[in-house]
């Protein structure tokens, strides 16, 4: 009751302004002010905020919103959800952890931040809600009247329940050609407007699928979903996100699922200016969701005027259907697999198997099942072969088969053919470039290896694994200073990943900077809470870095033969180093494939035993052969 009376009191003062957080709301001037300046909202979005603020603390039922905002119209809930979504974006208020607007599932919304009523500030020239402008972190940008009309038309489209276009005309500057061509794009996580947090997996899966479809376009650089995910719920402006990801445009939107129907609203925004370029709402049966994803990607390609090859157009126009339950189970499997926990791994495998049982002709779950057989390459291979038999266009499946051919079969030409096929299908698939870089490193094609690793990092700049591989490729290429810079960048971005310290230690060893190498290795061991870190430190104090290497080698020769060989080689004990590599070869350990280009093996390349080992591995000859 107290909250309700307070809301009525606020509403009774037409000259009031309201302060909450860093914002000031002035209803009479149609203005929302913040430390970033004046933020202009579309008229209905602004009115939604006023209704919320003036009823602070009270749950406002959806029906009340409809009566207040659309008194003489029949409007679907999607229109209200769109307004709330736009408010969250302007207020930088993530739905998962709101500071201002609380969603009460299936009932309505409540404004939860403290609100203070104040006198109306003097009017200041600038954008207002009635101008229909789009908020920008840099400066207000006005929409044209045509855009305002388009927003109103979108509400009517949603009310009618049909798919419709929205076109946001560029400014005169843009029309004159000042806006650069869109050659790079990031798909930001789609908002879940289902009113149910349990549906987050569905929105995440749709985001990943849309990114995968767009990644097939060779003329467009598409940022990996894992890097774009870093900005979920971010308070950064779109121009800042664009700068961080180094993209020309972003695609954002929302997804709503209702039983076996799915609706996606997508909007294309020029990152630098925050200009809306295009938007459309799509709605299909869940069984046609794959065609829906393809349609969005094809429309985006058309809007940014990228030229599609016949193959790319064919991939984006495959109109296939899927069993709704199988698709749902697959998305749940992906969601749980991305948790990277033992529990998540088990749940992911269970959902992938369930999806296959539900629809044996659905290819994607087989790619997930293949990862459920660690140490069982034959079962993994069978799952991948089945996936490709059902859908040869699955780039991820080609990557997995390439890894099996490389690491298990030692089939060099077969592995390379699969990686090339994956990259041909999906030029923006970061994992394909990353894994291919490892292959090229082992094959002695070091310039190509660095190039592929740089491409992987360019596509997935916030992923630790791309920096790790780039650092390793540069190390094998003897570009030590470059490798150090990459490792230092990686350790700053991912301080929890010990690999960057160990990779730095490898470089320091080649540069004869043994104090730095010791510090880096000890840092990595400490991060893993390795109990031997104290004993190793004592060995270093007694016998210097050579003693430190030998202390590690003696332990690792029964645990990690490859690292034992590394230590023995650097300590000058060639015979024991080759013994350790021989043991790794007999165990068919994949790491032994990198000895041909490893700098720590340079002192042993003239050894007949070493040369014989390389010969038995069966590497193809290459211009970059270090042996």
ROROVO-34887 format. One line per field, with one value per residue (C-alpha): residue number from 1; residue in three letters; x, y, z. Coordinates in nm, 3 decimals. Example, Ala and Ser with C-alpha at 12.3 -4.5 7.8 and 13.67 -1.06 7.14 Angstrom:
BEGIN
n 1/2
res ALA/SER
c1 1.230/1.367
c2 -0.450/-0.106
c3 0.780/0.714
END
This chain:
BEGIN
n 1/2/3/4/5/6/7/8/9/10/11/12/13/14/15/16/17/18/19/20/21/22/23/24/25/26/27/28/29/30/31/32/33/34/35/36/37/38/39/40/41/42/43/44/45/46/47/48/49/50/51/52/53/54/55/56/57/58/59/60/61/62/63/64/65/66/67/68/69/70/71/72/73/74/75/76/77/78/79/80/81/82/83/84/85/86/87/88/89/90/91/92/93/94/95/96/97/98/99/100/101/102/103/104/105/106/107/108/109/110/111/112/113/114/115/116/117/118/119/120/121/122/123/124/125/126/127/128/129/130/131/132/133/134/135/136/137/138/139/140/141/142/143/144/145/146/147/148/149/150/151/152/153/154/155/156/157/158/159/160/161/162/163/164/165/166/167/168/169/170/171/172/173/174/175/176/177/178/179/180/181/182/183/184/185/186/187/188/189/190/191/192/193/194/195/196/197/198/199/200/201/202/203/204/205/206/207/208/209/210/211/212/213/214/215/216/217/218/219/220/221/222/223/224/225/226/227/228/229/230/231/232/233/234/235/236/237/238/239/240/241/242/243/244/245/246/247/248/249/250/251/252/253/254/255/256/257/258/259/260/261/262/263/264/265/266/267/268/269/270/271/272/273/274/275/276/277/278/279/280/281/282/283/284/285/286/287/288/289/290/291/292/293/294/295/296/297/298/299/300/301/302/303/304/305/306/307/308/309/310/311/312/313/314/315/316/317/318/319/320/321/322/323/324/325/326/327/328/329/330/331/332/333/334/335/336/337/338/339/340/341/342/343/344/345/346/347/348/349/350/351/352/353/354/355/356/357/358/359/360/361/362/363/364/365/366/367/368/369/370/371/372/373/374/375/376/377/378/379/380/381/382/383/384/385/386/387/388/389/390/391/392/393/394/395/396/397/398/399/400/401/402/403/404/405/406/407/408/409/410/411/412/413/414/415/416/417/418/419/420/421/422/423/424/425/426/427/428/429/430/431/432/433/434/435/436/437/438/439/440/441/442/443/444/445/446/447/448/449/450/451/452/453/454/455/456/457/458/459/460/461/462/463/464/465/466/467/468/469/470/471/472/473/474/475/476/477/478/479/480/481/482/483/484/485/486/487/488/489/490/491/492/493/494/495/496/497/498/499/500/501/502/503/504/505/506/507/508/509/510/511/512/513/514/515/516/517/518/519/520/521/522/523/524/525/526/527/528/529/530/531/532/533/534/535/536/537/538/539/540/541/542/543/544/545/546/547/548/549/550/551/552/553/554/555/556/557/558/559/560/561/562/563/564/565/566/567/568/569/570/571/572/573/574/575/576/577/578/579/580/581/582/583/584/585/586/587/588/589/590/591/592/593/594/595/596/597/598/599/600/601/602/603/604/605/606/607/608/609/610/611/612/613/614/615/616/617/618/619/620/621/622/623/624/625/626/627
res UNK/UNK/UNK/UNK/UNK/UNK/UNK/UNK/UNK/UNK/UNK/UNK/UNK/UNK/UNK/UNK/UNK/UNK/UNK/UNK/UNK/UNK/UNK/UNK/UNK/UNK/UNK/UNK/UNK/UNK/UNK/UNK/UNK/UNK/UNK/UNK/UNK/UNK/UNK/UNK/UNK/UNK/UNK/UNK/UNK/UNK/UNK/UNK/UNK/UNK/UNK/UNK/UNK/UNK/UNK/UNK/UNK/UNK/UNK/UNK/UNK/UNK/UNK/UNK/UNK/UNK/UNK/UNK/UNK/UNK/UNK/UNK/UNK/UNK/UNK/UNK/UNK/UNK/UNK/UNK/UNK/UNK/UNK/UNK/UNK/UNK/UNK/UNK/UNK/UNK/UNK/UNK/UNK/UNK/UNK/UNK/UNK/UNK/UNK/UNK/UNK/UNK/UNK/UNK/UNK/UNK/UNK/UNK/UNK/UNK/UNK/UNK/UNK/UNK/UNK/UNK/UNK/UNK/UNK/UNK/UNK/UNK/UNK/UNK/UNK/UNK/UNK/UNK/UNK/UNK/UNK/UNK/UNK/UNK/UNK/UNK/UNK/UNK/UNK/UNK/UNK/UNK/UNK/UNK/UNK/UNK/UNK/UNK/UNK/UNK/UNK/UNK/UNK/UNK/UNK/UNK/UNK/UNK/UNK/UNK/UNK/UNK/UNK/UNK/UNK/UNK/UNK/UNK/UNK/UNK/UNK/UNK/UNK/UNK/UNK/UNK/UNK/UNK/UNK/UNK/UNK/UNK/UNK/UNK/UNK/UNK/UNK/UNK/UNK/UNK/UNK/UNK/UNK/UNK/UNK/UNK/UNK/UNK/UNK/UNK/UNK/UNK/UNK/UNK/UNK/UNK/UNK/UNK/UNK/UNK/UNK/UNK/UNK/UNK/UNK/UNK/UNK/UNK/UNK/UNK/UNK/UNK/UNK/UNK/UNK/UNK/UNK/UNK/UNK/UNK/UNK/UNK/UNK/UNK/UNK/UNK/UNK/UNK/UNK/UNK/UNK/UNK/UNK/UNK/UNK/UNK/UNK/UNK/UNK/UNK/UNK/UNK/UNK/UNK/UNK/UNK/UNK/UNK/UNK/UNK/UNK/UNK/UNK/UNK/UNK/UNK/UNK/UNK/UNK/UNK/UNK/UNK/UNK/UNK/UNK/UNK/UNK/UNK/UNK/UNK/UNK/UNK/UNK/UNK/UNK/UNK/UNK/UNK/UNK/UNK/UNK/UNK/UNK/UNK/UNK/UNK/UNK/UNK/UNK/UNK/UNK/UNK/UNK/UNK/UNK/UNK/UNK/UNK/UNK/UNK/UNK/UNK/UNK/UNK/UNK/UNK/UNK/UNK/UNK/UNK/UNK/UNK/UNK/UNK/UNK/UNK/UNK/UNK/UNK/UNK/UNK/UNK/UNK/UNK/UNK/UNK/UNK/UNK/UNK/UNK/UNK/UNK/UNK/UNK/UNK/UNK/UNK/UNK/UNK/UNK/UNK/UNK/UNK/UNK/UNK/UNK/UNK/UNK/UNK/UNK/UNK/UNK/UNK/UNK/UNK/UNK/UNK/UNK/UNK/UNK/UNK/UNK/UNK/UNK/UNK/UNK/UNK/UNK/UNK/UNK/UNK/UNK/UNK/UNK/UNK/UNK/UNK/UNK/UNK/UNK/UNK/UNK/UNK/UNK/UNK/UNK/UNK/UNK/UNK/UNK/UNK/UNK/UNK/UNK/UNK/UNK/UNK/UNK/UNK/UNK/UNK/UNK/UNK/UNK/UNK/UNK/UNK/UNK/UNK/UNK/UNK/UNK/UNK/UNK/UNK/UNK/UNK/UNK/UNK/UNK/UNK/UNK/UNK/UNK/UNK/UNK/UNK/UNK/UNK/UNK/UNK/UNK/UNK/UNK/UNK/UNK/UNK/UNK/UNK/UNK/UNK/UNK/UNK/UNK/UNK/UNK/UNK/UNK/UNK/UNK/UNK/UNK/UNK/UNK/UNK/UNK/UNK/UNK/UNK/UNK/UNK/UNK/UNK/UNK/UNK/UNK/UNK/UNK/UNK/UNK/UNK/UNK/UNK/UNK/UNK/UNK/UNK/UNK/UNK/UNK/UNK/UNK/UNK/UNK/UNK/UNK/UNK/UNK/UNK/UNK/UNK/UNK/UNK/UNK/UNK/UNK/UNK/UNK/UNK/UNK/UNK/UNK/UNK/UNK/UNK/UNK/UNK/UNK/UNK/UNK/UNK/UNK/UNK/UNK/UNK/UNK/UNK/UNK/UNK/UNK/UNK/UNK/UNK/UNK/UNK/UNK/UNK/UNK/UNK/UNK/UNK/UNK/UNK/UNK/UNK/UNK/UNK/UNK/UNK/UNK/UNK/UNK/UNK/UNK/UNK/UNK/UNK/UNK/UNK/UNK/UNK/UNK/UNK/UNK/UNK/UNK/UNK/UNK/UNK/UNK/UNK/UNK/UNK/UNK/UNK/UNK/UNK/UNK/UNK/UNK/UNK/UNK/UNK/UNK/UNK/UNK/UNK/UNK/UNK/UNK/UNK/UNK/UNK/UNK/UNK/UNK/UNK/UNK/UNK/UNK/UNK/UNK/UNK/UNK/UNK/UNK/UNK/UNK/UNK/UNK/UNK/UNK/UNK/UNK/UNK/UNK/UNK/UNK/UNK/UNK/UNK/UNK/UNK/UNK/UNK/UNK/UNK
c1 0.000/0.279/0.441/0.108/0.044/0.394/0.332/0.010/0.186/0.451/0.198/0.002/0.278/0.294/0.594/0.805/1.137/1.257/1.610/1.722/2.077/2.270/1.957/1.707/1.368/1.173/0.830/0.709/1.019/1.027/1.387/1.606/1.934/2.245/2.614/2.649/2.428/2.070/1.945/1.652/1.402/1.130/0.798/0.636/0.959/0.979/0.615/0.687/0.968/0.748/0.481/0.739/0.911/0.589/0.481/0.816/0.800/0.461/0.415/0.248/0.048/0.094/-0.271/-0.211/0.075/-0.146/-0.427/-0.191/0.031/-0.204/-0.553/-0.737/-0.526/-0.487/-0.116/0.076/0.308/0.607/0.554/0.579/0.878/1.047/0.996/1.140/1.435/1.510/1.489/1.730/1.972/1.947/1.977/2.243/2.035/2.094/1.784/1.983/2.090/1.863/1.918/1.611/1.350/1.247/1.060/0.792/0.734/0.386/0.265/0.439/0.724/0.834/1.072/1.297/1.550/1.494/1.333/1.347/1.097/1.251/1.156/1.164/1.505/1.517/1.459/1.775/1.794/1.851/1.680/1.365/1.149/0.926/1.219/1.242/1.622/1.844/2.064/2.433/2.719/2.896/2.619/2.243/2.145/1.799/1.578/1.385/1.005/1.019/1.200/0.941/0.675/0.872/0.877/0.501/0.465/0.674/0.423/0.143/0.339/0.386/0.020/-0.078/0.159/0.324/0.683/0.772/1.059/1.180/1.421/1.612/1.732/2.084/2.156/2.243/2.608/2.561/2.358/2.639/2.871/3.064/2.971/3.233/3.130/3.043/3.313/3.307/3.026/2.957/2.636/2.565/2.382/2.011/1.793/1.557/1.211/1.026/0.987/1.147/1.513/1.497/1.485/1.828/1.979/1.745/1.845/2.214/2.171/1.997/2.280/2.540/2.345/2.304/2.675/2.755/2.536/2.695/3.043/2.993/3.018/3.376/3.345/3.254/3.464/3.238/3.350/3.322/3.026/3.260/3.417/3.086/2.947/3.192/2.962/2.642/2.487/2.774/2.730/2.952/2.803/2.774/3.049/3.282/3.190/3.254/3.600/3.682/3.586/3.708/3.388/3.191/2.848/2.669/2.360/2.148/1.796/1.571/1.411/1.075/0.966/0.610/0.559/0.643/0.661/0.971/1.000/1.327/1.367/1.699/1.842/2.158/2.342/2.643/2.885/3.075/2.768/2.507/2.281/2.009/2.035/1.772/1.549/1.304/1.088/1.074/0.831/0.818/0.723/1.008/1.047/1.142/1.388/1.690/1.531/1.456/1.824/1.929/1.677/1.815/2.172/2.069/1.881/2.177/2.407/2.167/2.146/2.521/2.553/2.815/2.848/2.766/2.932/2.698/2.815/2.749/2.405/2.332/2.435/2.211/1.908/1.886/1.529/1.540/1.324/1.410/1.217/1.141/1.224/1.551/1.648/1.562/1.771/2.063/2.058/2.048/2.349/2.542/2.445/2.563/2.878/2.973/2.972/3.303/3.232/3.214/2.844/2.784/2.978/2.763/2.440/2.557/2.629/2.291/2.107/2.300/2.213/1.852/1.838/1.970/1.712/1.439/1.556/1.828/1.842/1.946/2.320/2.432/2.387/2.633/2.904/2.832/2.830/3.175/3.317/3.163/3.421/3.753/4.011/3.776/3.870/3.684/3.350/3.422/3.512/3.192/2.980/3.153/3.131/2.758/2.717/2.892/2.691/2.375/2.509/2.843/2.822/2.899/3.232/3.273/3.243/3.518/3.739/3.681/3.757/4.073/4.189/4.130/4.321/4.608/4.644/4.533/4.587/4.890/4.727/4.881/4.713/4.375/4.387/4.481/4.203/3.946/4.076/4.070/3.717/3.607/3.759/3.606/3.262/3.307/3.593/3.518/3.538/3.813/3.864/3.938/4.214/4.349/4.374/4.508/4.782/4.887/4.902/5.112/5.348/5.407/5.454/5.724/5.523/5.584/5.491/5.156/5.114/5.158/4.919/4.646/4.696/4.665/4.345/4.204/4.280/4.134/3.807/3.803/4.005/3.873/3.942/4.250/4.316/4.376/4.646/4.805/4.838/4.965/5.235/5.335/5.345/5.567/5.794/5.841/5.903/6.183/6.005/6.075/6.001/5.669/5.587/5.663/5.431/5.148/5.203/5.211/4.890/4.732/4.832/4.686/4.355/4.341/4.541/4.391/4.553/4.898/4.985/5.090/5.355/5.491/5.501/5.685/5.932/6.001/6.088/6.301/6.501/6.586/6.684/6.907/6.701/6.699/6.593/6.284/6.222/6.242/5.996/5.750/5.757/5.718/5.423/5.249/5.314/5.191/4.868/4.808/4.901/5.167/5.326/5.668/5.704/5.901/6.136/6.198/6.274/6.528/6.695/6.725/6.891/7.138/7.232/7.098/6.869/7.030/6.965/6.608/6.554/6.700/6.487/6.176/6.295/6.349/5.990/5.830/5.996/5.723/5.444/5.497/5.767/5.749/5.828/6.098/6.256/6.230/6.415/6.683/6.752/6.798/7.012/7.247/7.153/7.077/7.055/6.791/6.598/6.581/6.487/6.191/6.084/6.113/5.884/5.632/5.652/5.582/5.279/5.161/5.154/5.043/5.290/5.584/5.469/5.605/5.969/6.069/6.025/6.072/6.358/6.459/6.553/6.792/7.106/7.009/6.914/7.241/7.204/7.148/6.898/6.699/6.699/6.586/6.299/6.180/6.202/5.988/5.721/5.687/5.662/5.621/5.908/5.857/6.055/6.025/6.168/6.390/6.557
c2 0.000/0.239/0.192/0.251/0.577/0.691/0.625/0.826/1.114/1.126/1.114/1.400/1.652/1.718/1.951/1.693/1.546/1.216/1.112/0.749/0.623/0.856/0.946/1.233/1.183/1.495/1.383/1.729/1.782/1.423/1.403/1.142/1.288/1.109/1.164/1.065/1.355/1.353/1.009/1.024/0.741/0.650/0.795/0.473/0.362/0.693/0.662/0.313/0.449/0.727/0.476/0.259/0.543/0.709/0.377/0.290/-0.023/-0.137/-0.432/-0.301/-0.573/-0.606/-0.517/-0.180/-0.107/-0.190/0.037/0.325/0.300/0.164/0.259/0.201/-0.072/-0.447/-0.510/-0.830/-0.869/-0.847/-0.472/-0.422/-0.657/-0.451/-0.131/-0.292/-0.423/-0.076/0.071/-0.188/-0.098/0.276/0.232/-0.038/-0.261/-0.634/-0.849/-1.114/-0.873/-0.567/-0.242/-0.063/-0.284/-0.614/-0.867/-1.066/-1.362/-1.385/-1.085/-0.758/-0.527/-0.330/-0.034/-0.134/0.151/0.429/0.736/1.096/1.352/1.696/2.022/2.035/2.147/2.426/2.321/2.260/2.234/1.879/1.557/1.438/1.132/1.297/1.325/0.947/0.955/0.657/0.686/0.721/0.726/0.988/1.233/1.230/1.125/1.218/0.978/1.107/1.112/0.813/0.620/0.713/0.590/0.268/0.210/0.254/0.018/-0.240/-0.235/-0.293/-0.577/-0.741/-0.694/-0.863/-1.152/-1.142/-1.105/-0.751/-0.526/-0.212/0.013/0.282/0.537/0.659/1.026/1.255/1.197/0.825/0.856/1.059/0.764/0.879/0.564/0.297/-0.029/-0.305/-0.569/-0.696/-0.790/-0.919/-1.091/-0.980/-1.226/-1.227/-1.118/-1.375/-1.217/-1.533/-1.413/-1.737/-1.763/-2.134/-2.033/-1.865/-2.171/-2.122/-1.758/-1.853/-2.136/-1.912/-1.659/-1.928/-2.067/-1.724/-1.655/-1.991/-1.912/-1.570/-1.718/-1.898/-1.566/-1.529/-1.158/-1.073/-1.096/-1.239/-1.237/-1.566/-1.610/-1.672/-1.326/-1.150/-1.319/-1.114/-0.816/-0.979/-0.739/-0.497/-0.132/-0.029/0.168/0.010/0.236/0.116/-0.248/-0.192/-0.053/-0.335/-0.600/-0.392/-0.439/-0.211/-0.326/-0.534/-0.747/-0.758/-0.855/-1.074/-1.416/-1.525/-1.883/-1.989/-2.365/-2.464/-2.111/-1.895/-1.526/-1.342/-0.967/-0.875/-0.528/-0.422/-0.124/0.065/0.038/0.367/0.591/0.374/0.426/0.165/0.044/-0.229/-0.452/-0.733/-0.966/-1.334/-1.594/-1.963/-2.301/-2.447/-2.727/-2.459/-2.279/-2.376/-2.211/-1.907/-1.878/-1.909/-1.642/-1.393/-1.450/-1.414/-1.090/-0.947/-1.026/-0.848/-0.540/-0.495/-0.562/-0.834/-1.047/-1.411/-1.685/-1.948/-2.190/-1.944/-1.865/-2.236/-2.286/-2.001/-2.115/-2.472/-2.495/-2.795/-2.882/-3.041/-3.218/-2.947/-3.170/-3.281/-2.920/-2.823/-3.107/-3.012/-2.651/-2.772/-2.990/-2.696/-2.481/-2.735/-2.814/-2.446/-2.454/-2.643/-2.840/-3.217/-3.190/-2.977/-3.224/-3.517/-3.327/-3.217/-3.574/-3.690/-3.420/-3.490/-3.860/-3.775/-3.550/-3.831/-4.071/-3.818/-3.741/-3.974/-3.769/-3.447/-3.407/-3.155/-3.372/-3.624/-3.356/-3.306/-3.679/-3.710/-3.504/-3.745/-4.015/-3.896/-4.167/-4.353/-4.223/-4.496/-4.399/-4.029/-4.096/-4.295/-4.008/-3.752/-3.965/-4.004/-3.626/-3.558/-3.826/-3.644/-3.293/-3.248/-2.870/-2.893/-2.712/-2.807/-3.175/-3.141/-2.980/-3.267/-3.525/-3.332/-3.344/-3.721/-3.775/-3.558/-3.664/-4.029/-4.147/-3.933/-3.895/-3.565/-3.520/-3.641/-3.403/-3.104/-3.179/-3.173/-2.843/-2.684/-2.810/-2.664/-2.325/-2.327/-2.386/-2.142/-1.896/-1.728/-2.042/-1.953/-2.310/-2.427/-2.169/-2.239/-2.616/-2.579/-2.356/-2.640/-2.878/-2.633/-2.587/-2.961/-2.979/-2.712/-2.453/-2.188/-1.869/-2.025/-2.141/-1.788/-1.650/-1.901/-1.834/-1.460/-1.521/-1.727/-1.453/-1.191/-1.385/-1.473/-1.198/-1.264/-1.638/-1.757/-2.049/-1.824/-1.626/-1.946/-2.089/-1.765/-1.749/-2.109/-2.057/-1.751/-1.948/-2.226/-1.959/-1.817/-1.482/-1.463/-1.098/-1.123/-1.437/-1.262/-0.974/-1.215/-1.412/-1.098/-0.975/-1.314/-1.323/-0.975/-1.070/-1.418/-1.409/-1.744/-1.934/-2.075/-2.164/-1.806/-1.823/-2.155/-2.031/-1.719/-1.941/-2.129/-1.799/-1.676/-1.999/-1.940/-1.581/-1.707/-1.506/-1.784/-1.579/-1.470/-1.825/-1.956/-1.692/-1.766/-2.144/-2.110/-1.876/-2.135/-2.414/-2.198/-2.126/-2.501/-2.546/-2.797/-2.930/-2.961/-2.587/-2.550/-2.839/-2.708/-2.366/-2.516/-2.698/-2.365/-2.209/-2.499/-2.562/-2.276/-2.314/-2.637/-2.797/-2.665/-2.829/-3.162/-3.170/-3.129/-3.380/-3.654/-3.626/-3.567/-3.861/-4.085/-3.826/-3.593/-3.737/-3.448/-3.191/-3.421/-3.427/-3.046/-3.014/-3.273/-3.111/-2.765/-2.907/-3.060/-3.426/-3.522/-3.901/-3.877/-3.618/-3.851/-4.142/-3.940/-3.847/-4.212/-4.315/-4.049/-4.178/-4.537/-4.411/-4.229/-3.904/-3.619/-3.372/-3.558/-3.431/-3.085/-3.186/-3.119/-2.744/-2.711/-2.472/-2.677/-2.962/-2.751/-2.883/-3.241/-3.211/-3.356/-3.661/-3.982/-4.101/-3.782/-3.786/-4.149/-4.066/-3.787/-4.025/-4.288/-4.034/-3.988/-3.613/-3.488/-3.282/-2.904/-2.590/-2.505/-2.838/-2.767/-3.109
c3 0.000/0.087/-0.254/-0.427/-0.240/-0.322/-0.692/-0.685/-0.516/-0.787/-1.065/-0.917/-0.986/-1.361/-1.315/-1.126/-1.229/-1.091/-0.998/-0.982/-1.001/-1.228/-1.424/-1.416/-1.583/-1.689/-1.820/-1.926/-2.142/-2.268/-2.152/-1.984/-1.857/-1.735/-1.686/-2.052/-2.155/-2.281/-2.380/-2.619/-2.638/-2.882/-2.759/-2.640/-2.476/-2.289/-2.178/-2.050/-1.835/-1.696/-1.598/-1.422/-1.237/-1.124/-0.974/-0.814/-0.602/-0.735/-0.964/-1.279/-1.453/-1.827/-1.881/-1.716/-1.956/-2.252/-2.133/-2.063/-2.370/-2.635/-2.509/-2.837/-2.993/-2.971/-2.913/-2.846/-2.548/-2.782/-2.817/-2.442/-2.422/-2.693/-2.492/-2.179/-2.377/-2.514/-2.165/-2.029/-2.305/-2.239/-1.862/-1.900/-1.680/-1.745/-1.707/-1.519/-1.245/-1.270/-1.081/-1.218/-1.385/-1.235/-1.448/-1.269/-1.503/-1.656/-1.453/-1.528/-1.431/-1.125/-1.094/-0.802/-0.779/-0.522/-0.683/-0.559/-0.686/-0.749/-0.910/-1.288/-1.421/-1.678/-2.035/-2.235/-2.610/-2.722/-2.819/-2.650/-2.663/-2.918/-3.157/-3.174/-3.149/-3.084/-2.770/-2.840/-2.593/-2.802/-2.890/-2.952/-3.302/-3.430/-3.622/-3.916/-3.919/-4.149/-3.876/-3.615/-3.853/-3.899/-3.522/-3.508/-3.803/-3.614/-3.330/-3.578/-3.737/-3.400/-3.316/-3.640/-3.566/-3.908/-4.019/-4.117/-4.209/-4.042/-4.227/-4.043/-4.299/-4.262/-4.211/-4.499/-4.420/-4.455/-4.773/-4.924/-4.876/-4.566/-4.374/-4.446/-4.603/-4.358/-4.383/-4.025/-3.792/-3.442/-3.334/-2.978/-2.750/-2.830/-2.539/-2.395/-2.394/-2.298/-1.939/-1.820/-1.718/-1.794/-2.161/-2.154/-2.321/-2.615/-2.672/-2.638/-2.887/-3.138/-3.106/-3.171/-3.467/-3.626/-3.582/-3.743/-4.044/-4.096/-4.051/-4.382/-4.570/-4.689/-4.773/-4.416/-4.099/-3.829/-3.467/-3.281/-3.049/-2.755/-2.790/-2.858/-2.544/-2.335/-2.387/-2.265/-2.017/-2.076/-1.981/-2.270/-2.555/-2.898/-3.040/-2.764/-2.822/-3.192/-3.114/-2.875/-3.130/-3.425/-3.624/-3.851/-3.738/-3.479/-3.509/-3.198/-3.115/-2.908/-2.919/-2.785/-2.767/-2.705/-2.708/-3.068/-3.211/-3.215/-3.294/-3.352/-3.383/-3.543/-3.598/-3.775/-3.626/-3.753/-3.461/-3.491/-3.506/-3.331/-3.636/-3.685/-4.044/-4.067/-3.859/-3.915/-3.711/-3.805/-3.676/-3.759/-3.620/-3.418/-3.672/-3.927/-3.698/-3.912/-4.212/-3.997/-3.903/-4.267/-4.368/-4.115/-4.234/-4.598/-4.524/-4.333/-4.625/-4.857/-4.632/-4.605/-4.978/-4.944/-5.255/-5.189/-5.390/-5.538/-5.270/-4.988/-5.122/-5.146/-4.782/-4.671/-4.865/-4.743/-4.625/-4.393/-4.095/-3.761/-3.491/-3.229/-2.933/-3.088/-3.160/-2.805/-2.662/-2.886/-2.764/-2.404/-2.476/-2.619/-2.322/-2.066/-2.262/-2.252/-1.872/-1.884/-1.566/-1.510/-1.432/-1.740/-1.956/-1.838/-1.897/-2.241/-2.349/-2.218/-2.413/-2.735/-2.714/-2.639/-2.946/-3.167/-3.029/-3.098/-3.454/-3.592/-3.914/-3.732/-3.793/-3.531/-3.218/-3.362/-3.356/-2.987/-2.914/-3.075/-2.789/-2.536/-2.611/-2.467/-2.524/-2.760/-3.104/-3.293/-3.136/-3.189/-3.552/-3.608/-3.473/-3.692/-4.004/-3.938/-3.895/-4.226/-4.403/-4.293/-4.360/-4.542/-4.484/-4.110/-4.080/-3.714/-3.804/-4.064/-3.799/-3.556/-3.824/-3.915/-3.554/-3.543/-3.868/-3.744/-3.381/-3.400/-3.757/-3.841/-4.180/-4.287/-4.624/-4.498/-4.201/-4.414/-4.662/-4.380/-4.239/-4.582/-4.633/-4.298/-4.379/-4.727/-4.574/-4.285/-4.339/-4.004/-3.788/-3.540/-3.417/-3.772/-3.817/-3.467/-3.518/-3.870/-3.729/-3.497/-3.792/-3.996/-3.701/-3.683/-4.060/-4.052/-4.248/-3.987/-4.174/-4.266/-3.907/-3.772/-4.033/-3.941/-3.570/-3.629/-3.824/-3.537/-3.286/-3.519/-3.524/-3.153/-2.981/-2.629/-2.626/-2.439/-2.673/-2.974/-2.792/-2.662/-3.013/-3.162/-2.895/-2.966/-3.342/-3.300/-3.064/-3.320/-3.586/-3.363/-3.341/-2.971/-2.899/-3.080/-2.885/-2.556/-2.645/-2.724/-2.404/-2.193/-2.354/-2.291/-1.925/-1.875/-2.036/-1.881/-1.557/-1.457/-1.748/-1.658/-2.020/-2.090/-1.816/-1.938/-2.297/-2.181/-1.996/-2.322/-2.488/-2.198/-2.215/-2.580/-2.498/-2.214/-1.963/-1.706/-1.403/-1.593/-1.715/-1.357/-1.232/-1.513/-1.459/-1.085/-1.139/-1.354/-1.102/-0.816/-1.002/-1.024/-0.657/-0.759/-0.437/-0.602/-0.656/-0.329/-0.405/-0.756/-0.613/-0.376/-0.669/-0.848/-0.543/-0.516/-0.879/-1.089/-1.386/-1.509/-1.172/-1.187/-1.528/-1.417/-1.101/-1.313/-1.576/-1.317/-1.201/-1.540/-1.718/-1.572/-1.596/-1.893/-2.119/-2.362/-2.095/-1.956/-2.302/-2.315/-1.983/-2.066/-2.404/-2.251/-1.971/-2.228/-2.169/-2.529/-2.485/-2.213/-2.412/-2.712/-2.481/-2.356/-2.710/-2.815/-2.530/-2.635/-2.992/-2.884/-2.688/-3.002/-2.802/-3.026/-2.874/-3.026/-3.367/-3.284/-3.227/-3.587/-3.535/-3.156/-3.073/-2.766/-3.001/-3.213/-3.044/-3.131/-3.497/-3.620/-3.394/-3.595/-3.332/-3.354/-3.733/-3.735/-3.498/-3.728/-4.024/-3.848/-3.762/-4.136/-4.178/-4.534/-4.664/-4.666/-4.734/-4.366/-4.246/-3.947/-3.946
END
